[in-house]
Amino acid sequence: MAATKVKPTILVILLCFLVTITLSSQPSLASQPSKSNRPSSKWAPRFLGRFSQPPNQQQQQQQYRYETKYFSQRLDHFSFSELPNFPQRYLINTESWVGPERLGPIFFYCGNEGDIEWFAENSGFVWEIAPRFGAMVVFPEHRYYGESMPYGSIDVAYKNATTLSYLTAGQALADFAVLIRELKRNLSAEACPVVLFGGSYGGMLASWMRLKYPHVAIGALASSAPILQFEDIVPPETFYDIVSNSFKRESTSCFNTIKESWDALVSEGQKNDGLLKLTETFHLCRKLNKTQDLADWLDSAYSYLAMVNYPYSANFMMPLPGHPIREVCRKIDSLPDGTSILKRIFEGVSIYYNYTGGVDCFEVDAEDPHGLDGWNWQACTEMVMPMSSSRDVSMFPTFDYNYSSFQEECWRDFRVKPRPRWITTEFGGHDIKATLKDFGSNIIFANGLLDPWSGSSVLQNISETIVALNTEEDELEDEAASTHAKLESGNWVFDVVVETGSPLDVEADDEAVETAVVDAVDVEEPGVDHLGSMGDEGLDMVGLESDFEEVMGVLVHFISNDCIGSDGSLSSDCAHHVDLRAATAEDPDWLVEQRATEIKLIEGWINNYHQERKVIFNM
């Protein structure tokens, strides 16, 4: 390995990077006492934002051309009861399709938990590559979202547990399968291959559909798909730890201000006229009823900022500048001395909620503009994704995952009891490496490693056809590739280096880096025992017997990785399903190469499909 000069800032930030993507320890899901005023049964963050703006339909239709159609869909695919059908909306474009005679492929996006036009607008990659493949493009809407509402209206569909009972991932996948078969039949395209796409929850659906309906689709691109965020497969603190470190790497003082603001918020709210004062400070449209509403509003902003921390301006969740977390922290840190913590927080989150300056006041109890309200039902039934916030790493209030309390909330809100093990029963999750290797094929798991959902996705290659794309990976061996996803050792290295300020200006070969880090922390080589209590299943899943040389190998790799800038900063390009976004001139080389790899893999799936049927496919 050629020697490379390592700046102290680069190595310190690099070690922080390992902390953000670690899977640390495996806590039990048993009820734990809450350590703060925050509810101990904190629900999993939505993939999309209740407080973000709705899509601009006029802009969407100008950017991507499609027809809007409706398919009469069964309400219950798994019984023979005669229930009323509902109209499932789907968007379709056949302009580039080469037709059934040439077995033109069908690119099928698995609709998420919201208005399908919004996802179509923000999945430019699918539209951009369709002409190259001569592909039809279809964006179906997920049942119970947008205009695809059973029972004729959202009021009736969301009325109670009985009417909501057909809102499940399994029913949604059956919708997609039925729609695909009907489209192919109507277009005489039964032999045309289908490629699935999806990001976030849609990415989960894409991967699950490939496993459940391999005869319907030949492959799936699952971007930012946290299929392991169930039961105790990954630690519940993973999400909030990654969000927190995204802020900490920009500014420690910003991180500390946010961390201290929760107590300041509670303290202010307990004063006489405190809620009125908070209403004024945060420019709310109506008087605040309780501090928790404001805390949730802030929590949402920080979480979604971490998801869409793109290096260029974007309009996915909200109109935002490039590097929005950097801009938030810059605003928080730049205010004059003596500015109150809560004033700093307001100015910071205004970057998220009011970057364009067109909002006069804010609604902290606003209805979801994307039609996402059904997600609360899904989270209370089968999409039970444990979350917690750690005391030391997280900038959020400390809370433990408390299933008993969560169960009580779900019963109170919906009169339903969660089934936390159903998703892993239906789709798998435990021992995912062996499951995918033995039973899966043609799935791409794409992740930006600064995306807070990446900690619960598949981050290593499983086989030649189950591929993980996480920034650049070519130089990593399989064992080293899995190390960055779980190294608890990064915690103590980072903490001690930051506290001591130890000089780490060394040549980046394995021996020198190892010596410098060991000297800095003044400990013996950690080996397996220093990795934390992943548990037998966690270690078996990645098949890794880690030692310190492997840790150093991963450190050295990421020093040269494009996720680390020349100034030692981590790139914001590694964000939430960034590969599905439309290409821009600002895209880094690794993202361009990742998309090229995705295209090559999809091309291989289609060519193999055609070759098996003795058809020559000319791109």
C-alpha positions as CSV (number, residue, x, y, z in Angstrom):
1,M,0.0,0.0,0.0
2,A,1.4,3.4,-0.9
3,A,2.0,5.6,2.0
4,T,-0.5,8.5,2.4
5,K,-0.1,11.4,4.7
6,V,-3.0,11.4,7.3
7,K,-4.0,14.7,8.7
8,P,-5.1,14.7,12.4
9,T,-8.5,16.1,11.4
10,I,-9.0,13.4,8.8
11,L,-8.3,10.6,11.2
12,V,-10.4,12.0,14.0
13,I,-13.4,12.6,11.7
14,L,-12.8,9.2,10.2
15,L,-13.1,7.6,13.6
16,C,-16.3,9.6,14.2
17,F,-17.5,8.1,10.9
18,L,-17.0,4.6,12.2
19,V,-19.1,5.6,15.3
20,T,-21.9,6.8,13.1
21,I,-22.2,3.5,11.3
22,T,-21.5,1.1,14.1
23,L,-24.1,-1.4,15.3
24,S,-22.7,-1.1,18.8
25,S,-24.3,-3.5,21.4
26,Q,-27.4,-5.6,21.3
27,P,-29.8,-4.5,24.1
28,S,-32.9,-6.5,25.0
29,L,-36.3,-5.4,23.9
30,A,-37.6,-5.8,27.4
31,S,-39.1,-2.8,29.1
32,Q,-36.6,-0.4,30.4
33,P,-37.1,2.6,32.7
34,S,-37.2,5.9,30.9
35,K,-34.2,8.2,31.6
36,S,-35.9,11.5,30.6
37,N,-39.2,13.3,30.3
38,R,-39.5,11.9,26.8
39,P,-41.9,9.0,26.4
40,S,-40.1,5.8,26.6
41,S,-42.1,4.2,23.8
42,K,-40.9,6.7,21.2
43,W,-42.2,5.7,17.8
44,A,-39.9,5.1,14.9
45,P,-39.3,8.2,12.8
46,R,-41.3,8.2,9.6
47,F,-39.4,7.7,6.4
48,L,-41.1,10.9,5.2
49,G,-42.0,14.1,7.0
50,R,-45.3,15.1,8.5
51,F,-44.1,18.7,8.6
52,S,-42.7,18.9,5.1
53,Q,-44.4,20.4,2.1
54,P,-46.5,18.6,-0.5
55,P,-45.3,18.2,-4.0
56,N,-45.9,20.8,-6.7
57,Q,-47.9,18.8,-9.2
58,Q,-47.5,21.3,-12.0
59,Q,-43.7,21.1,-11.8
60,Q,-43.8,17.3,-11.7
61,Q,-45.8,17.0,-14.8
62,Q,-43.5,19.3,-16.6
63,Q,-40.4,17.4,-15.6
64,Y,-41.6,13.8,-16.3
65,R,-44.3,12.8,-18.7
66,Y,-46.8,10.1,-17.7
67,E,-50.4,9.1,-17.9
68,T,-52.4,8.7,-14.7
69,K,-54.6,5.6,-14.6
70,Y,-56.6,3.6,-12.1
71,F,-56.8,-0.1,-11.6
72,S,-59.7,-1.8,-9.8
73,Q,-57.9,-3.6,-7.0
74,R,-59.1,-6.3,-4.6
75,L,-59.2,-5.1,-1.0
76,D,-58.2,-8.5,0.4
77,H,-56.0,-10.8,-1.7
78,F,-55.9,-13.5,1.0
79,S,-59.5,-14.4,1.4
80,F,-62.4,-15.1,-0.8
81,S,-64.7,-12.6,0.9
82,E,-66.6,-10.3,-1.5
83,L,-65.3,-7.0,-0.3
84,P,-65.6,-3.7,-2.3
85,N,-62.6,-3.1,-4.7
86,F,-60.8,0.2,-4.6
87,P,-59.1,2.3,-7.3
88,Q,-55.4,2.0,-7.3
89,R,-53.7,4.9,-9.0
90,Y,-50.6,4.3,-11.1
91,L,-48.5,6.5,-13.3
92,I,-47.3,5.0,-16.6
93,N,-45.0,6.1,-19.4
94,T,-44.5,4.0,-22.6
95,E,-42.7,6.5,-24.7
96,S,-39.4,4.7,-24.5
97,W,-40.8,1.2,-24.4
98,V,-39.6,-0.9,-27.4
99,G,-42.7,-3.1,-27.0
100,P,-43.5,-6.7,-26.4
101,E,-42.1,-7.9,-29.7
102,R,-38.6,-7.0,-28.5
103,L,-39.4,-8.0,-24.9
104,G,-39.0,-4.4,-23.7
105,P,-38.5,-4.3,-20.0
106,I,-40.9,-2.8,-17.4
107,F,-39.4,-0.6,-14.8
108,F,-41.7,-0.8,-11.8
109,Y,-41.3,1.5,-8.8
110,C,-42.7,0.0,-5.5
111,G,-44.8,2.9,-4.2
112,N,-44.1,4.2,-0.7
113,E,-46.2,5.5,2.1
114,G,-47.4,8.6,0.4
115,D,-48.6,10.4,-2.7
116,I,-47.1,8.5,-5.7
117,E,-46.5,11.7,-7.8
118,W,-44.1,12.9,-5.1
119,F,-42.0,9.7,-5.4
120,A,-42.2,9.9,-9.2
121,E,-40.8,13.4,-9.1
122,N,-37.9,12.4,-6.8
123,S,-36.8,9.2,-8.6
124,G,-35.1,10.7,-11.6
125,F,-32.7,7.8,-12.0
126,V,-35.6,5.5,-13.1
127,W,-36.8,8.0,-15.7
128,E,-33.2,8.8,-16.9
129,I,-32.2,5.2,-17.6
130,A,-35.5,4.0,-19.1
131,P,-34.7,5.2,-22.7
132,R,-31.4,3.4,-22.6
133,F,-33.2,0.1,-21.9
134,G,-36.2,0.8,-24.0
135,A,-38.3,0.4,-20.9
136,M,-41.8,1.2,-19.8
137,V,-42.0,3.1,-16.5
138,V,-44.7,2.4,-14.0
139,F,-45.2,4.1,-10.6
140,P,-48.1,2.4,-8.7
141,E,-49.4,4.0,-5.5
142,H,-49.4,2.1,-2.2
143,R,-52.9,1.3,-0.9
144,Y,-54.4,3.7,1.7
145,Y,-52.1,6.5,0.5
146,G,-52.6,9.4,-1.9
147,E,-55.7,8.7,-4.1
148,S,-55.6,4.9,-3.7
149,M,-58.1,4.9,-0.9
150,P,-60.4,2.0,0.0
151,Y,-64.0,2.6,1.0
152,G,-64.2,5.7,-1.1
153,S,-62.6,8.2,1.3
154,I,-59.8,8.6,3.8
155,D,-62.4,9.2,6.6
156,V,-64.0,5.8,6.1
157,A,-60.7,4.0,5.3
158,Y,-59.1,5.3,8.5
159,K,-62.2,5.0,10.6
160,N,-61.1,2.1,12.8
161,A,-59.0,-1.1,13.1
162,T,-61.5,-3.0,10.9
163,T,-61.3,-0.7,8.0
164,L,-57.5,-0.3,8.4
165,S,-56.9,-4.0,8.7
166,Y,-56.1,-4.3,5.0
167,L,-53.2,-1.8,5.2
168,T,-50.2,-4.2,5.3
169,A,-47.0,-4.7,3.4
170,G,-48.2,-8.1,2.2
171,Q,-51.4,-6.7,0.8
172,A,-49.4,-3.9,-0.9
173,L,-47.0,-6.4,-2.5
174,A,-50.0,-8.5,-3.8
175,D,-51.4,-5.3,-5.3
176,F,-48.2,-4.8,-7.2
177,A,-48.0,-8.4,-8.4
178,V,-51.7,-8.3,-9.6
179,L,-51.2,-5.0,-11.3
180,I,-48.0,-6.2,-13.1
181,R,-49.7,-9.3,-14.4
182,E,-52.8,-7.4,-15.6
183,L,-50.7,-4.7,-17.3
184,K,-48.6,-7.4,-19.1
185,R,-51.8,-9.3,-20.1
186,N,-53.5,-6.2,-21.5
187,L,-50.4,-5.1,-23.4
188,S,-49.6,-8.6,-24.7
189,A,-46.3,-8.3,-22.7
190,E,-46.4,-11.5,-20.7
191,A,-42.8,-12.3,-21.6
192,C,-41.4,-8.8,-20.9
193,P,-39.1,-8.7,-17.8
194,V,-39.9,-6.6,-14.8
195,V,-37.3,-4.7,-12.8
196,L,-38.3,-3.4,-9.4
197,F,-37.1,-0.1,-7.9
198,G,-37.7,1.4,-4.5
199,G,-36.2,3.8,-1.9
200,S,-36.6,3.7,1.9
201,Y,-39.9,1.8,2.7
202,G,-40.3,1.4,-1.1
203,G,-36.8,-0.2,-1.1
204,M,-37.9,-2.6,1.6
205,L,-41.0,-3.5,-0.5
206,A,-38.8,-4.0,-3.7
207,S,-36.4,-6.4,-1.9
208,W,-39.3,-8.3,-0.3
209,M,-41.2,-8.5,-3.5
210,R,-38.2,-10.0,-5.3
211,L,-38.1,-12.7,-2.6
212,K,-41.8,-13.3,-2.4
213,Y,-42.6,-13.1,-6.1
214,P,-39.5,-14.1,-8.0
215,H,-41.6,-15.2,-11.0
216,V,-43.1,-11.7,-11.3
217,A,-39.9,-9.6,-11.4
218,I,-36.3,-10.6,-12.4
219,G,-34.5,-8.2,-10.0
220,A,-34.8,-5.3,-7.6
221,L,-32.8,-2.1,-6.7
222,A,-33.5,-1.5,-3.1
223,S,-32.1,1.9,-2.0
224,S,-31.8,2.8,1.6
225,A,-33.9,-0.2,2.6
226,P,-33.7,-0.8,6.4
227,I,-35.0,-4.4,6.3
228,L,-33.1,-5.2,9.5
229,Q,-34.7,-2.6,11.8
230,F,-36.9,-5.2,13.5
231,E,-36.8,-7.0,16.8
232,D,-33.2,-7.1,18.1
233,I,-31.4,-7.6,14.8
234,V,-29.7,-4.2,15.2
235,P,-29.4,-2.0,18.3
236,P,-32.4,0.4,18.6
237,E,-30.1,3.4,19.2
238,T,-28.5,3.0,15.7
239,F,-30.8,5.5,13.9
240,Y,-30.5,8.4,16.4
241,D,-26.7,7.8,16.9
242,I,-26.1,8.3,13.1
243,V,-28.3,11.4,13.0
244,S,-26.5,12.8,16.0
245,N,-23.0,12.2,14.6
246,S,-24.1,13.9,11.3
247,F,-24.5,17.1,13.4
248,K,-21.5,16.5,15.6
249,R,-19.1,16.1,12.6
250,E,-20.2,19.5,11.4
251,S,-19.9,21.3,14.7
252,T,-19.4,20.0,18.3
253,S,-20.9,23.2,19.7
254,C,-23.9,22.8,17.4
255,F,-24.3,19.3,18.7
256,N,-24.0,20.4,22.3
257,T,-26.5,23.2,21.8
258,I,-29.1,20.8,20.5
259,K,-28.4,18.3,23.2
260,E,-28.9,21.0,25.9
261,S,-32.0,22.5,24.3
262,W,-34.3,19.7,25.3
263,D,-33.9,20.5,29.0
264,A,-34.2,24.2,28.2
265,L,-37.4,23.5,26.4
266,V,-39.0,21.5,29.2
267,S,-37.8,24.1,31.8
268,E,-39.4,27.0,29.8
269,G,-42.6,25.1,29.3
270,Q,-43.0,24.6,33.0
271,K,-42.9,28.3,33.8
272,N,-46.0,30.5,34.1
273,D,-46.9,31.5,30.6
274,G,-44.0,29.3,29.4
275,L,-46.0,27.7,26.6
276,L,-47.0,31.2,25.4
277,K,-43.3,32.2,25.5
278,L,-42.4,29.1,23.4
279,T,-45.1,29.9,21.0
280,E,-43.6,33.4,20.5
281,T,-40.0,32.2,20.3
282,F,-40.8,29.6,17.7
283,H,-43.3,31.7,15.7
284,L,-46.1,29.2,16.0
285,C,-49.4,29.9,14.4
286,R,-51.4,29.0,17.6
287,K,-50.6,28.6,21.2
288,L,-48.6,25.5,22.1
289,N,-50.6,23.0,24.1
290,K,-47.6,21.0,25.4
291,T,-43.9,21.0,25.0
292,Q,-43.8,17.5,23.5
293,D,-45.5,18.8,20.4
294,L,-42.7,21.2,19.9
295,A,-40.1,18.6,20.7
296,D,-41.5,16.3,18.1
297,W,-41.4,19.1,15.6
298,L,-37.7,19.6,16.3
299,D,-37.0,15.9,16.3
300,S,-38.5,15.6,12.9
301,A,-36.4,18.4,11.5
302,Y,-33.1,16.9,12.7
303,S,-34.0,13.4,11.6
304,Y,-35.0,14.4,8.1
305,L,-32.1,16.8,7.7
306,A,-29.8,13.8,8.2
307,M,-31.7,11.8,5.6
308,V,-31.6,14.5,2.9
309,N,-28.2,16.0,3.7
310,Y,-27.4,16.3,0.0
311,P,-24.4,18.4,-1.2
312,Y,-26.6,20.3,-3.6
313,S,-29.9,22.2,-3.2
314,A,-32.9,19.9,-3.3
315,N,-36.7,20.0,-2.8
316,F,-37.3,16.4,-1.7
317,M,-38.6,17.0,1.8
318,M,-38.4,20.8,1.9
319,P,-36.7,23.4,-0.2
320,L,-33.2,23.1,1.2
321,P,-29.7,24.4,0.4
322,G,-26.8,22.1,-0.3
323,H,-25.2,20.7,2.9
324,P,-28.3,21.7,5.0
325,I,-26.9,20.3,8.3
326,R,-23.9,22.5,7.8
327,E,-26.1,25.5,7.2
328,V,-28.2,24.7,10.3
329,C,-25.1,24.4,12.5
330,R,-23.6,27.6,11.0
331,K,-26.8,29.5,11.9
332,I,-26.8,28.1,15.4
333,D,-23.2,28.8,16.0
334,S,-23.0,32.3,14.4
335,L,-25.5,34.1,16.6
336,P,-24.0,36.6,19.1
337,D,-22.9,35.7,22.6
338,G,-25.7,35.8,25.0
339,T,-28.3,34.5,22.6
340,S,-30.5,32.0,24.3
341,I,-30.3,28.3,23.5
342,L,-33.9,28.2,22.3
343,K,-33.4,31.3,20.1
344,R,-30.4,29.5,18.5
345,I,-32.5,26.4,17.9
346,F,-35.3,28.4,16.3
347,E,-32.9,30.1,13.9
348,G,-31.3,26.7,13.1
349,V,-34.5,24.7,12.3
350,S,-35.8,27.6,10.3
351,I,-33.2,26.5,7.6
352,Y,-35.3,23.3,7.4
353,Y,-38.8,24.7,7.8
354,N,-38.4,28.1,6.2
355,Y,-35.3,28.3,4.0
356,T,-37.2,30.3,1.3
357,G,-38.5,32.7,3.9
358,G,-42.1,32.4,2.8
359,V,-43.6,31.0,6.0
360,D,-45.0,33.5,8.5
361,C,-45.8,31.0,11.3
362,F,-45.4,27.3,11.9
363,E,-47.9,24.6,12.6
364,V,-46.5,21.9,15.0
365,D,-49.6,19.8,14.8
366,A,-50.1,20.1,11.0
367,E,-51.7,17.2,9.1
368,D,-49.4,15.3,6.8
369,P,-49.3,16.9,3.3
370,H,-48.1,13.7,1.7
371,G,-50.9,11.5,2.9
372,L,-48.7,9.6,5.3
373,D,-51.1,9.2,8.2
374,G,-51.5,5.5,7.6
375,W,-47.9,5.0,8.7
376,N,-48.9,5.2,12.4
377,W,-51.2,2.3,11.8
378,Q,-48.4,0.3,10.0
379,A,-46.0,1.1,12.9
380,C,-48.6,-0.1,15.4
381,T,-49.3,-3.4,13.6
382,E,-46.4,-5.0,11.7
383,M,-43.8,-2.3,11.0
384,V,-42.6,-2.3,14.6
385,M,-39.1,-0.8,14.4
386,P,-37.5,-0.4,17.8
387,M,-35.9,2.9,18.5
388,S,-34.0,4.4,21.5
389,S,-31.6,7.3,22.2
390,S,-28.3,6.7,23.9
391,R,-27.1,8.9,26.7
392,D,-23.6,9.7,25.4
393,V,-23.6,9.5,21.6
394,S,-27.1,10.9,20.9
395,M,-28.0,14.6,20.9
396,F,-31.6,13.7,21.5
397,P,-33.1,13.1,25.0
398,T,-32.2,9.8,26.4
399,F,-34.9,7.2,26.2
400,D,-35.1,3.4,26.0
401,Y,-37.2,1.2,23.9
402,N,-40.2,0.1,26.0
403,Y,-42.4,-2.3,24.1
404,S,-45.0,-2.5,26.9
405,S,-45.6,1.3,26.8
406,F,-45.6,1.2,23.0
407,Q,-48.2,-1.6,23.0
408,E,-50.4,0.5,25.3
409,E,-50.2,3.5,23.0
410,C,-51.2,1.4,20.0
411,W,-54.2,0.0,21.9
412,R,-55.2,3.4,23.0
413,D,-54.9,4.9,19.5
414,F,-56.2,2.0,17.3
415,R,-57.5,-0.7,19.6
416,V,-54.8,-3.0,18.0
417,K,-52.0,-5.0,19.4
418,P,-48.6,-4.9,17.5
419,R,-47.1,-8.0,16.0
420,P,-43.4,-7.2,16.3
421,R,-42.2,-10.6,14.9
422,W,-44.5,-10.7,11.9
423,I,-42.3,-9.0,9.4
424,T,-39.4,-11.3,10.1
425,T,-41.7,-14.2,9.9
426,E,-43.1,-13.1,6.6
427,F,-40.0,-11.8,4.9
428,G,-37.0,-12.9,7.1
429,G,-34.4,-10.8,8.8
430,H,-32.6,-13.0,11.3
431,D,-29.5,-14.7,9.8
432,I,-30.1,-12.5,6.7
433,K,-26.8,-13.5,5.1
434,A,-27.6,-17.2,4.9
435,T,-31.2,-16.5,3.9
436,L,-30.4,-14.2,1.0
437,K,-27.5,-16.4,-0.1
438,D,-29.6,-19.6,-0.1
439,F,-32.9,-18.2,-1.4
440,G,-32.3,-14.8,-3.1
441,S,-30.9,-13.4,-6.3
442,N,-30.7,-10.2,-8.3
443,I,-31.1,-7.7,-5.5
444,I,-29.0,-4.5,-5.2
445,F,-28.9,-3.0,-1.7
446,A,-27.7,0.6,-2.2
447,N,-26.9,2.8,0.9
448,G,-25.4,6.2,1.6
449,L,-23.5,5.5,4.8
450,L,-24.4,8.8,6.4
451,D,-28.1,8.0,5.9
452,P,-29.4,7.2,9.4
453,W,-31.3,4.2,8.0
454,S,-28.2,2.6,6.6
455,G,-27.4,1.1,9.9
456,S,-30.2,-1.3,9.5
457,S,-29.7,-2.2,5.8
458,V,-27.6,-4.9,4.1
459,L,-24.1,-3.5,3.9
460,Q,-22.1,-6.3,2.5
461,N,-22.1,-8.5,-0.6
462,I,-24.0,-11.7,0.0
463,S,-23.4,-13.5,-3.3
464,E,-22.6,-12.6,-6.9
465,T,-26.2,-11.5,-7.4
466,I,-27.0,-10.1,-4.0
467,V,-24.9,-7.0,-4.0
468,A,-24.4,-4.1,-1.5
469,L,-23.3,-0.8,-3.0
470,N,-22.0,1.5,-0.2
471,T,-19.9,4.3,-1.7
472,E,-16.7,2.8,-3.1
473,E,-16.2,-0.9,-2.1
474,D,-13.8,-2.3,-4.6
475,E,-10.8,-2.1,-2.3
476,L,-12.5,-3.8,0.6
477,E,-12.3,-7.5,1.2
478,D,-15.5,-9.1,2.3
479,E,-14.6,-9.2,6.0
480,A,-13.3,-5.7,6.1
481,A,-16.4,-4.5,4.3
482,S,-18.6,-5.7,7.1
483,T,-16.4,-4.3,9.9
484,H,-17.4,-0.7,9.4
485,A,-21.1,-1.6,9.9
486,K,-20.7,-2.6,13.5
487,L,-17.4,-1.7,15.2
488,E,-18.0,-0.8,18.7
489,S,-14.3,-0.2,19.0
490,G,-14.7,3.1,17.1
491,N,-16.5,4.5,20.2
492,W,-13.6,4.4,22.6
493,V,-11.0,5.4,20.0
494,F,-13.0,8.5,19.0
495,D,-13.8,9.5,22.5
496,V,-10.2,9.3,23.7
497,V,-8.7,11.0,20.7
498,V,-11.1,13.9,20.9
499,E,-10.5,14.3,24.7
500,T,-6.7,14.1,24.6
501,G,-6.2,15.8,21.3
502,S,-3.4,13.4,20.6
503,P,-1.3,14.1,17.5
504,L,-2.1,11.6,14.7
505,D,0.0,12.9,11.9
506,V,1.3,9.6,10.6
507,E,1.8,7.7,7.4
508,A,-1.3,5.7,6.5
509,D,0.1,2.3,6.4
510,D,-1.3,-0.4,8.6
511,E,1.5,-0.5,11.1
512,A,1.9,3.3,11.5
513,V,-1.9,3.9,11.9
514,E,-2.2,1.1,14.3
515,T,0.7,2.4,16.4
516,A,-0.6,5.9,16.5
517,V,-4.1,5.0,17.5
518,V,-2.9,2.6,20.2
519,D,-0.6,5.2,21.6
520,A,-3.3,7.8,21.5
521,V,-5.7,5.7,23.5
522,D,-3.1,4.0,25.6
523,V,-4.8,0.6,25.6
524,E,-3.9,-2.8,24.4
525,E,-5.2,-4.1,21.0
526,P,-8.9,-4.7,21.5
527,G,-9.6,-7.8,19.4
528,V,-13.0,-9.3,19.5
529,D,-13.7,-8.7,23.1
530,H,-13.5,-4.9,22.6
531,L,-16.2,-4.9,19.9
532,G,-19.2,-4.9,22.3
533,S,-21.9,-7.5,22.9
534,M,-23.2,-8.0,19.3
535,G,-24.4,-11.4,20.4
536,D,-23.7,-14.7,18.6
537,E,-26.3,-14.1,16.0
538,G,-24.9,-10.7,15.1
539,L,-21.4,-12.0,14.7
540,D,-22.5,-15.1,12.8
541,M,-24.5,-12.8,10.4
542,V,-21.5,-11.0,9.2
543,G,-19.2,-14.0,9.5
544,L,-16.4,-11.9,10.9
545,E,-13.8,-12.6,13.6
546,S,-12.5,-9.0,13.9
547,D,-9.0,-8.1,15.0
548,F,-7.2,-4.8,15.2
549,E,-5.5,-5.2,11.8
550,E,-8.9,-5.4,10.1
551,V,-10.0,-2.3,12.0
552,M,-7.0,-0.5,10.7
553,G,-7.6,-1.7,7.2
554,V,-11.0,-0.2,7.2
555,L,-9.7,3.1,8.6
556,V,-7.1,3.3,5.9
557,H,-9.7,2.5,3.2
558,F,-12.0,5.3,4.2
559,I,-9.2,7.9,4.3
560,S,-9.0,7.5,0.5
561,N,-12.8,7.1,0.1
562,D,-14.7,9.9,-1.6
563,C,-17.0,10.1,1.5
564,I,-14.1,12.0,3.1
565,G,-13.2,15.3,1.6
566,S,-9.7,16.7,1.1
567,D,-10.3,18.9,4.1
568,G,-11.1,15.9,6.3
569,S,-14.8,16.5,6.2
570,L,-17.2,13.7,5.5
571,S,-19.2,14.1,2.3
572,S,-22.9,14.7,2.5
573,D,-23.3,12.7,-0.7
574,C,-23.8,9.5,1.3
575,A,-27.4,10.4,2.2
576,H,-30.9,8.8,1.9
577,H,-31.4,6.9,-1.4
578,V,-29.3,9.5,-3.2
579,D,-28.7,7.1,-6.1
580,L,-32.4,7.3,-7.0
581,R,-32.3,11.0,-7.3
582,A,-31.9,12.6,-10.8
583,A,-28.3,13.1,-11.8
584,T,-26.7,16.5,-11.3
585,A,-23.5,18.2,-12.3
586,E,-22.5,18.2,-8.6
587,D,-22.6,14.4,-8.3
588,P,-19.3,13.0,-6.9
589,D,-17.4,10.5,-8.8
590,W,-18.4,7.6,-6.5
591,L,-22.1,8.3,-7.0
592,V,-21.6,8.4,-10.8
593,E,-19.8,5.1,-10.6
594,Q,-22.3,3.6,-8.3
595,R,-25.2,4.4,-10.7
596,A,-23.1,3.0,-13.6
597,T,-22.6,-0.2,-11.6
598,E,-26.4,-0.4,-10.9
599,I,-27.0,0.1,-14.7
600,K,-24.5,-2.6,-15.5
601,L,-26.1,-5.1,-13.0
602,I,-29.6,-4.4,-14.3
603,E,-28.4,-4.8,-17.9
604,G,-26.9,-8.2,-16.9
605,W,-30.2,-9.3,-15.4
606,I,-32.1,-8.4,-18.6
607,N,-29.5,-9.9,-20.9
608,N,-29.5,-13.2,-18.8
609,Y,-33.3,-13.2,-19.0
610,H,-33.2,-12.8,-22.8
611,Q,-30.4,-15.3,-23.3
612,E,-32.3,-17.9,-21.3
613,R,-35.2,-17.4,-23.8
614,K,-32.7,-17.4,-26.7
615,V,-33.5,-13.8,-27.6
616,I,-30.7,-11.3,-28.6
617,F,-31.2,-8.0,-26.9
618,N,-29.6,-5.0,-28.4
619,M,-29.2,-2.1,-26.0
